[in-house]
Amino acid sequence: EVAVSWRPSAEFAGNLYRGEGILPASPRRVWECIKPVAGGLRTKWDQNVKDFEVIEAISDTVSVCRTTTPSACMRLISPREFVDVVVMKQYEDGTMLSAATNVEHPLCPPQPNFVRGFNYPCGCFCIPVPGEPDRTELLTFFQTDLGGYLPQTVVDSFFPASISGFYSNLTKAVKALKA
């Protein structure tokens, strides 16, 4: 079960989306499925991530990454690419965070056959549920300009369903990881 809400973004002419739900797995297992690393599990379960690559590793916790997405909404939305600076952090209480925002990078010019999209400050928080080691509160924030010439109504109808699908597919992935 996931709650999705949104409000106008202060960063661009779209919305800031918030997803919140409890997943039936430890924060470590949830993190294993969502952490933004090359060769990670995200491309296997997230229908909105086709490929993920690290363009430049700045440190153990900061990198510049390129994410590509397949077409969506019965091909109304063409494949996209996003180039972001990504930071990962773990807090003393066990919370794990990945946060990102768009960046330009000389090693990653716009590629043919992709529309360049832009992620404004966004992120995922894997938060331990006190007293329940096999449950994780996942708090997500998406603030994405898909770029191109999409009517805002298409974008507005895509995101809430996409976020719900993200939580549903992630729940299946963490259950499969346990098996």
Rosetta blueprint (number, residue, H / E / L):
1 E L
2 V E
3 A E
4 V E
5 S E
6 W E
7 R E
8 P E
9 S L
10 A L
11 E L
12 F L
13 A L
14 G L
15 N E
16 L E
17 Y E
18 R E
19 G E
20 E E
21 G E
22 I E
23 L E
24 P L
25 A L
26 S L
27 P H
28 R H
29 R H
30 V H
31 W H
32 E H
33 C H
34 I H
35 K L
36 P L
37 V L
38 A L
39 G L
40 G L
41 L L
42 R H
43 T H
44 K H
45 W H
46 D L
47 Q L
48 N L
49 V L
50 K L
51 D E
52 F E
53 E E
54 V E
55 I E
56 E E
57 A E
58 I L
59 S L
60 D L
61 T L
62 V E
63 S E
64 V E
65 C E
66 R E
67 T E
68 T E
69 T E
70 P L
71 S L
72 A E
73 C L
74 M L
75 R L
76 L L
77 I E
78 S L
79 P L
80 R E
81 E E
82 F E
83 V E
84 D E
85 V E
86 V E
87 V E
88 M E
89 K E
90 Q E
91 Y L
92 E L
93 D L
94 G L
95 T L
96 M E
97 L E
98 S E
99 A E
100 A E
101 T E
102 N E
103 V L
104 E L
105 H L
106 P L
107 L L
108 C L
109 P L
110 P L
111 Q L
112 P L
113 N L
114 F L
115 V E
116 R E
117 G L
118 F E
119 N E
120 Y L
121 P L
122 C E
123 G E
124 C E
125 F E
126 C E
127 I E
128 P E
129 V E
130 P L
131 G L
132 E E
133 P E
134 D E
135 R E
136 T E
137 E E
138 L E
139 L E
140 T E
141 F E
142 F E
143 Q L
144 T E
145 D E
146 L L
147 G L
148 G L
149 Y L
150 L L
151 P L
152 Q H
153 T H
154 V H
155 V H
156 D H
157 S H
158 F H
159 F H
160 P H
161 A H
162 S H
163 I H
164 S H
165 G H
166 F H
167 Y H
168 S H
169 N H
170 L H
171 T H
172 K H
173 A H
174 V H
175 K H
176 A H
177 L H
178 K H
179 A L
